[in-house]
Amino acid sequence: MTLFSLPAGQKQATWVPLAPRSGGGQWQLPLLIIQGARPGPTLAVSAGVHGDEYEGIAAIRTLYDGLAPNQLSGRLLMIPVCNVPAFEAGTRNSPVDGLNLARVFPGDSGGTLTQRIAAWMHQHFLPEADFYIDLHSGGVAYDIPTLIGYGVGDDGLGQASRAAAEAFGAPVLWGHPLPHPPGRTISSATALGIPSLYTEAPGGGFARPADVVCFERGVQNVMRHLGILPGTLEKAAVTHDLLGSGDLDRVLAAPAGGFFQPEVSLLDEVKAGDQLGTIYD
């Protein structure tokens, strides 16, 4: 038996030690395993890569509590909080080393704590998966529409990701031409040959119940799509099917200081030269 293996028809919540804490004890990752009663594929799901994003954490808790092993043909592996130090501090980046976990993959098993988390996920967690979903939201800094993101490509990875994105059932589909930018969880999955998805939602430092339900339902839809869970898909209507880079690190610098009043809303279509807002002194 390995860390990820259970007898058929069982579930388990456990901890994975990563590094010693300065005040004693260990930095650990929570790991949830549901081993189905019948053989089948493995879906890996993570949340809490940023410590101020709570929708995925709530969805994973509900999924673990609500799913019975005898419902599954295959296996569900979930990490509800990947970045435990940032979660404890309520911050996007780790207060231990200042790093953004979503920018350091595939990590370094001998590096700082954030790099070790990434390395463990890349070397141990992701290789167990036939498909991977990383649950994100806007946290306290971003306002993002509720969406499912995927890599666009003509190869098997791109096709599998697109099909699963449609099955997930979020109102916005956002495709990004492969390869993904470096350092991400999904770029690690792609490097390992694993198709993947990620989510976003408005955030704001709290979890809207509708987004938690969307994420929970979406994961179950992908499980049905993969044949892990029986039943029909429960999807919301798709309002936008978009294609773009997906690089949220890019910003537009303001030409002057002051108070910015936006004049467009999320998902509005704009073109070069359109006024986005006004800066008041």
RODREN-294354 format. One line per field, with one value per residue (C-alpha): residue number from 1; residue in three letters; x, y, z. Coordinates in steps of 0.1 Angstrom, whole numbers. Last residue first. Layout:
BEGIN
num = c(NUM, ...)
residu = c(ALA, ...)
c1 = c(X, ...)
c2 = c(Y, ...)
c3 = c(Z, ...)
END
This chain:
BEGIN
num = c(281, 280, 279, 278, 277, 276, 275, 274, 273, 272, 271, 270, 269, 268, 267, 266, 265, 264, 263, 262, 261, 260, 259, 258, 257, 256, 255, 254, 253, 252, 251, 250, 249, 248, 247, 246, 245, 244, 243, 242, 241, 240, 239, 238, 237, 236, 235, 234, 233, 232, 231, 230, 229, 228, 227, 226, 225, 224, 223, 222, 221, 220, 219, 218, 217, 216, 215, 214, 213, 212, 211, 210, 209, 208, 207, 206, 205, 204, 203, 202, 201, 200, 199, 198, 197, 196, 195, 194, 193, 192, 191, 190, 189, 188, 187, 186, 185, 184, 183, 182, 181, 180, 179, 178, 177, 176, 175, 174, 173, 172, 171, 170, 169, 168, 167, 166, 165, 164, 163, 162, 161, 160, 159, 158, 157, 156, 155, 154, 153, 152, 151, 150, 149, 148, 147, 146, 145, 144, 143, 142, 141, 140, 139, 138, 137, 136, 135, 134, 133, 132, 131, 130, 129, 128, 127, 126, 125, 124, 123, 122, 121, 120, 119, 118, 117, 116, 115, 114, 113, 112, 111, 110, 109, 108, 107, 106, 105, 104, 103, 102, 101, 100, 99, 98, 97, 96, 95, 94, 93, 92, 91, 90, 89, 88, 87, 86, 85, 84, 83, 82, 81, 80, 79, 78, 77, 76, 75, 74, 73, 72, 71, 70, 69, 68, 67, 66, 65, 64, 63, 62, 61, 60, 59, 58, 57, 56, 55, 54, 53, 52, 51, 50, 49, 48, 47, 46, 45, 44, 43, 42, 41, 40, 39, 38, 37, 36, 35, 34, 33, 32, 31, 30, 29, 28, 27, 26, 25, 24, 23, 22, 21, 20, 19, 18, 17, 16, 15, 14, 13, 12, 11, 10, 9, 8, 7, 6, 5, 4, 3, 2, 1)
residu = c(ASP, TYR, ILE, THR, GLY, LEU, GLN, ASP, GLY, ALA, LYS, VAL, GLU, ASP, LEU, LEU, SER, VAL, GLU, PRO, GLN, PHE, PHE, GLY, GLY, ALA, PRO, ALA, ALA, LEU, VAL, ARG, ASP, LEU, ASP, GLY, SER, GLY, LEU, LEU, ASP, HIS, THR, VAL, ALA, ALA, LYS, GLU, LEU, THR, GLY, PRO, LEU, ILE, GLY, LEU, HIS, ARG, MET, VAL, ASN, GLN, VAL, GLY, ARG, GLU, PHE, CYS, VAL, VAL, ASP, ALA, PRO, ARG, ALA, PHE, GLY, GLY, GLY, PRO, ALA, GLU, THR, TYR, LEU, SER, PRO, ILE, GLY, LEU, ALA, THR, ALA, SER, SER, ILE, THR, ARG, GLY, PRO, PRO, HIS, PRO, LEU, PRO, HIS, GLY, TRP, LEU, VAL, PRO, ALA, GLY, PHE, ALA, GLU, ALA, ALA, ALA, ARG, SER, ALA, GLN, GLY, LEU, GLY, ASP, ASP, GLY, VAL, GLY, TYR, GLY, ILE, LEU, THR, PRO, ILE, ASP, TYR, ALA, VAL, GLY, GLY, SER, HIS, LEU, ASP, ILE, TYR, PHE, ASP, ALA, GLU, PRO, LEU, PHE, HIS, GLN, HIS, MET, TRP, ALA, ALA, ILE, ARG, GLN, THR, LEU, THR, GLY, GLY, SER, ASP, GLY, PRO, PHE, VAL, ARG, ALA, LEU, ASN, LEU, GLY, ASP, VAL, PRO, SER, ASN, ARG, THR, GLY, ALA, GLU, PHE, ALA, PRO, VAL, ASN, CYS, VAL, PRO, ILE, MET, LEU, LEU, ARG, GLY, SER, LEU, GLN, ASN, PRO, ALA, LEU, GLY, ASP, TYR, LEU, THR, ARG, ILE, ALA, ALA, ILE, GLY, GLU, TYR, GLU, ASP, GLY, HIS, VAL, GLY, ALA, SER, VAL, ALA, LEU, THR, PRO, GLY, PRO, ARG, ALA, GLY, GLN, ILE, ILE, LEU, LEU, PRO, LEU, GLN, TRP, GLN, GLY, GLY, GLY, SER, ARG, PRO, ALA, LEU, PRO, VAL, TRP, THR, ALA, GLN, LYS, GLN, GLY, ALA, PRO, LEU, SER, PHE, LEU, THR, MET)
c1 = c(-78, -102, -91, -119, -128, -123, -125, -124, -93, -85, -116, -140, -164, -179, -171, -166, -179, -169, -169, -144, -138, -101, -91, -59, -25, -19, -12, -24, -4, -23, -16, -4, -2, -36, -22, -52, -39, -72, -102, -137, -170, -194, -229, -227, -260, -256, -248, -260, -244, -262, -255, -227, -194, -159, -169, -147, -177, -194, -163, -162, -198, -190, -162, -185, -213, -188, -174, -208, -221, -191, -197, -234, -225, -202, -169, -151, -120, -134, -135, -152, -147, -119, -115, -87, -87, -63, -51, -21, 10, 34, 44, 7, 2, 32, 17, -16, 0, 15, 52, 55, 28, 5, 17, -9, -34, -57, -95, -119, -154, -178, -211, -194, -207, -178, -188, -177, -144, -140, -143, -119, -93, -95, -91, -61, -44, -50, -34, -51, -46, -64, -56, -85, -102, -136, -153, -170, -161, -130, -126, -90, -71, -90, -91, -100, -109, -90, -99, -72, -86, -65, -72, -56, -40, -13, 15, -1, 3, 38, 65, 46, 26, 57, 78, 52, 50, 88, 90, 66, 86, 119, 141, 153, 123, 124, 93, 76, 61, 71, 44, 12, 28, 35, 65, 70, 91, 71, 42, 32, 15, -22, -29, -53, -25, -34, -43, -9, 9, -13, -7, -22, -55, -83, -59, -81, -77, -108, -105, -121, -156, -173, -207, -195, -169, -197, -195, -211, -184, -155, -175, -186, -150, -138, -163, -155, -118, -125, -145, -120, -93, -72, -45, -36, -30, -61, -76, -66, -84, -70, -93, -82, -96, -115, -117, -148, -157, -142, -112, -119, -88, -84, -49, -41, -6, 18, 42, 56, 59, 80, 81, 103, 81, 96, 91, 67, 45, 15, -17, -46, -84, -95, -122, -129, -147, -117, -87, -68, -38, -25, 1, 12, 0)
c2 = c(638, 617, 589, 579, 546, 520, 544, 525, 531, 495, 474, 464, 436, 437, 404, 423, 458, 490, 526, 521, 550, 554, 577, 596, 593, 596, 575, 543, 512, 484, 450, 416, 390, 377, 358, 339, 342, 343, 324, 328, 309, 331, 326, 288, 275, 257, 220, 190, 160, 126, 98, 75, 87, 77, 75, 104, 126, 116, 127, 159, 166, 159, 184, 209, 204, 212, 242, 256, 250, 269, 296, 300, 300, 330, 323, 352, 373, 392, 361, 367, 331, 312, 276, 254, 225, 197, 170, 151, 146, 153, 186, 195, 188, 210, 238, 232, 238, 270, 279, 285, 301, 274, 259, 258, 283, 294, 286, 304, 289, 311, 299, 269, 234, 210, 189, 217, 220, 182, 181, 211, 194, 161, 178, 199, 170, 147, 171, 198, 223, 247, 246, 250, 275, 272, 304, 325, 360, 376, 404, 403, 413, 396, 361, 360, 323, 290, 253, 232, 202, 172, 142, 107, 115, 97, 117, 149, 140, 126, 145, 177, 180, 173, 197, 225, 221, 221, 253, 270, 257, 269, 246, 210, 194, 222, 233, 222, 247, 281, 305, 292, 289, 326, 332, 354, 328, 321, 346, 325, 344, 351, 360, 349, 342, 306, 301, 315, 291, 261, 266, 234, 236, 212, 186, 160, 125, 108, 72, 48, 36, 56, 54, 27, 52, 75, 112, 138, 146, 146, 167, 192, 197, 200, 227, 247, 247, 255, 286, 299, 318, 339, 313, 309, 273, 268, 241, 209, 181, 148, 125, 89, 65, 32, 2, -5, 2, 36, 49, 83, 100, 134, 149, 177, 191, 194, 219, 200, 204, 229, 267, 269, 244, 213, 204, 184, 161, 147, 146, 122, 120, 85, 69, 32, 11, -7, -9, 24, 36, 72, 69, 35, 0)
c3 = c(-87, -107, -130, -155, -169, -196, -225, -258, -280, -287, -284, -256, -249, -215, -196, -163, -163, -181, -168, -140, -115, -107, -79, -84, -100, -137, -168, -151, -158, -175, -158, -169, -141, -150, -180, -194, -230, -247, -261, -248, -247, -228, -214, -210, -194, -161, -162, -142, -160, -159, -134, -124, -109, -120, -157, -168, -177, -144, -124, -145, -136, -99, -100, -117, -91, -63, -81, -90, -55, -40, -65, -56, -19, -23, -6, 11, 5, -24, -46, -80, -93, -111, -120, -134, -158, -166, -190, -176, -198, -170, -186, -189, -152, -143, -165, -147, -113, -126, -127, -165, -186, -202, -235, -249, -262, -234, -234, -211, -207, -187, -171, -155, -165, -158, -189, -213, -195, -196, -234, -237, -214, -233, -267, -255, -239, -269, -293, -312, -284, -261, -224, -200, -178, -161, -151, -124, -134, -119, -94, -81, -49, -20, -36, -72, -73, -77, -78, -96, -115, -126, -148, -150, -117, -96, -113, -99, -62, -60, -79, -89, -57, -36, -56, -53, -16, -14, -34, -10, 20, 7, -14, -11, -28, -54, -73, -105, -101, -86, -98, -83, -49, -48, -27, 4, 22, 54, 48, 18, -10, -15, 22, 49, 73, 81, 44, 34, 57, 46, 8, -6, 13, 3, -13, -30, -45, -60, -71, -96, -101, -73, -56, -31, -19, -6, -16, 6, 32, 7, -17, 9, 21, -15, -22, 8, 0, -36, -27, -1, -20, 4, 10, -27, -37, -15, -37, -53, -72, -85, -106, -108, -134, -128, -106, -85, -48, -51, -32, -17, -5, 13, 19, 42, 37, 66, 81, 111, 148, 167, 167, 136, 117, 103, 66, 44, 65, 46, 66, 64, 56, 45, 23, 17, -9, -24, 0, 1, -20, -21, 6, -8, 0)
END
